[in-house]
C-alpha cells in the first residue's frame, strides 16, 4: 500500500496534481505549527502564578528596581513584558497615577496580542483546504471510474485506478488536515490562556500599585 501511495505522486498517474497540492499545504502547515508552537509554548509562556507572586512581594516591599529587573530577566515572555510596562510607568512617577499605568498596560497588551495570534489562523485554513483538495481528488477519481465503467471495453483495471485515486487523495487530505486542526486548537487555546493571564494579573497589579483607587 505504501508503494502505491507514493506512486500517486508520479506525474504519469492521474490526480497527481492534488497529491502535490496537499503536500504543499502540509509543509506550510508544519512550518507554522513549529514556529507558532515554539513562540507560544516556549518563548511567550511563563508560570504566571509563580512569577506574579514574586512580583507582588517585591512591589509590596516597595522594591520596584528588583521587580523591574525580574521582568527584564524573563526576556520575551508575554506577561513579564506587560508587567514591566506597568512597573516602569509607576517607577518613573513620583505619584502613581491609575490612568497612566492602565494606559501603559493597555499599550503593551495591544502590542503583544497580534504577535501571539499571528499566523495561527492559517492552520485552520490549511486544514480545511487540504480536506477540500482531497475531496476534489475524490470527485476526480470517481469521474475517471464512471468514465471507465461507461466506456466501451472499459476494464476493471481502469475502474480500480479511478477508485484508488479517489481514496488516496481523500486519505492524504485528512492526514494533513487532522494534525493542522489539532495544532490550531492547542496553539489557539494556549494563546487565549496567556492573554487571560495578562488580563487577570495586570488588573491585580494595577490595584496593588494604586492601592485600589
N, C-alpha and C positions, 0 to 999 in steps of 0.2 A: 504493500500500500504506500509506503514511504517513497519508493522509487517512482511510482505512478503519480504521486502528489508533486514531486519535484519536476517530473516530466511536463506537468501542465504549465510550467513557466517557459517552456521552449516555444519559440516563435512559430514552429510548424504545427502547433496544436491550437485548435480554435479556442478562443476565450482567454488566451494568454495575456491580453491587454488588461483584463480585470484583475488577474492574479498579480501582475506587476503594480497596478494602481493600489491595490490593497497593501502590498508590501511597502510601498512608499508611505502610505498613511501610517502603517505600523512603525516604521523607522522614525517618522516625525513624532508620533505619539510617545515612543520610547525615549527620545531625546527630551521631550517636555517632562515626562514622568521623572527622569533622573534629575534634571535641573530644578524643577519645582519641588521635588521631594527633598533634595538637599537644602534648598533655600528655606523651605517652611519647617521641616523637621529638625534640621541641624543648625543652620545659620541664624534663624529668627527665633527659635524656640528656647524657652528657659523655664525652670521651675518657678512659676510666678509666686506661689505662696511663700516659698523659702526665701526668694530674693526680696520680696516686699517686707517680710518680717524683719530682715536685716536693715532695710531702708527706713522702716518706721522707727526702729530702735535708734538709729543714728539721728534721724530728724527730731525725735522726741528729746534727744540729748543736746540738740542744737548744733550738732557737728555736720554742717552742710558740706564742708570740704571733703570729708571722708565718704559721705553719701554720693557726692558727685564723682569722686574717684572710683567708687564701686560701680557706678553706672558706666563710666568710661572703660573700666576693665572688662565689662561684658561684651565689648566690641559692637557687632552689628545686630545683637539681639533686639527684638522689636520692643518689648516692654521697657527695658532699660533706656532706650532712646527717648521714649515719651517721658519717662520719669526724669531723665536728665534735663529735658527741656523745662519741666516744671521747677526742678531744683535750681537750675541756673537762673531762671527768672526770679525766683524767690531770693536767691543769694545776692543778686546784684541790687536788690531794692532794700532801702532802709526800713520801709514799712511794706509789709506783704499785702499786695492788692489781689483780691479774689479774681476779678475780671481779667487782669493781666496774666495771671497764672493759668486761668481757664483758656484764654486765647493761645497761650504757648502750647498747652496740651492739645488743643484742637488742631493747631497748625502742624504739630509733629505727627498726630494721628492721621491727618489727611494726607500727609506725605507718605506715610507707611502703608496705608491700606491698598493703594494701587500696586505697590511693589509686592505685597503679599499675594494679591489675587491675580497678578499679571500672568497671562497665558494659560492659566488653569482651565478656563472655559473651553479652550481649544481641544482638551482631552475628550470632553463630552461630544463635541462636534465631530472629531475624528472617529470616535467610536460609532456614532450614528452613520457617518458617511461610509465607513468600512462595511457596516451591515448592509446599507443600501447598495453599495457596489457589489457585494456578494449576492444580493437579491437580483441585481441586474445580470450578473453572470448566470444565475439560476434560470432566469427567463430566457436568456440567450441559449443556454444548453437545452432547455425544453423545446425551444423553437427548432433547433437542429434535430432533436429527436423526432418531433412531429413531421418535419420535412422528410427525414429518413424513412419514417413509417409510411408516409403517404406517397413517396416516390416509387415509380415502377422499378422493381428489382432492388428496393432498399433492403439492406441486410440487417441482421441482428447486431453486427459489429458497429455500424453507423449509429444505430439506436442507442447502444450501450455507451458509445463515446459521448453522445449528447447528454445522456443522464449523468455520466461521470463529471462532465464539465459543470453541470448544474450543482451537483453535490459538493464538489471540491471548492468551487467559488463560495458557496454558502458557508461551508466549514471554515474556510480561510478568513472570510469576513468576520465570523464570530470569534475566531481565535484572536484576531486583532482587537475587536470591539470590546469583548468582555474585560480584559485587563485594563483597557483605556478607561472604561466607565468606572471600574472599581477604583482605579488610581484617582480619577477625578473626584469620586465621593470621599475617599480618605483624605486627599490633599485639601479639598474644599472644607471638609469638616474641621481639620486641624487649623486651617486659616481662620475660620469662624471662632474657634476656641481661643486663638491668640488675640483676636480682636475683642472678644468678650472679656478676656483677662485685662486688656488695656483699658477698656471702659470701666470695669469694676474697680481696679486698683488705682486708676488715675483719679476717680471721684473720691475714693477714700484718702488718697494722698492730699488732694486739694483741701479736703475738710480738716486734715491733720495740720496742714500748713497755715490755714486761715483760722483755725480754732472753731470751725463750724459756722463761720459767719457767712 
